[in-house]
Structure formats: C-alpha cells, structure tokens
Amino acid sequence: MKVRSFEEARRRRDEAIARGQVNADRKFMYAVDATIYYLATTLDEFTTDDLWEHLAEAEVAIPAETRSIGGAMKRAQGNGWISPTPKFIASERPVAHCKPIRVWQSRIVEP
C-alpha cells in the first residue's frame, strides 16, 4: 500500500468539502457567502481571518461545525468573485494555532 498519494489526498479533501456543504447550517452559510462577497467588493486581497472577523462583528451565530468555510471559498472562486494566490500567511485566530491560510485575490473589487 502506498503511504502517500497526492491524488488520494485530493479526492478525500474534495469529498470532505462536499460533505461539509451538505451538512452546513444554511443561515450560517448565507451569512458566509454574503460576507465573502462583501470582502471581495471592498478589498484587493483577504483571508479567512478577515472573513471570521467580519462574521464576529456582525454577531453571526457560529455553529459547532465550521469546516464548511473551505467549501464557501471554493464556491466564491467558482462564482468568479475570488482567485487563490500562491501566498499563505499564519492565521492570527488563536483557535487556528497560527496555521497557514491562503490569501485570496478579489476579482470584483470596486474602486
């Protein structure tokens, strides 16, 4: 058995994202999508830390399961709102333990 397989890792990632979207809290996901759109129209670049900050400021109720955020970012990419950059930065959210998070480029930012 092969210990590492990029293709298998990608397949499992995609399956997990799909499961997260099916099981996600609908009100929360609506707020997430609206916030991503807002960020994409106001910032050239942003991260999910920015997303979480705006959700907190809007006092959005956060469900116990939050792994659906990755799927929301992919959906926003598919909608043409954002594109992934090759840049990663350390998350500043204490619960994220400084893990690397992607920097996203807006494709719809308004001047």
Secondary structure, 3 states (H helix, E strand, C coil): CCCCCHHHHHHHHHHHHHHHHHHCCHHHHHHHHHHHHHHHHHCCEECHHHHHHHHHHCCCCCCCCCCCHHHHHHHHHHCCCEEEEEEEEECCCHHHCCCEEEEEEECCCCC
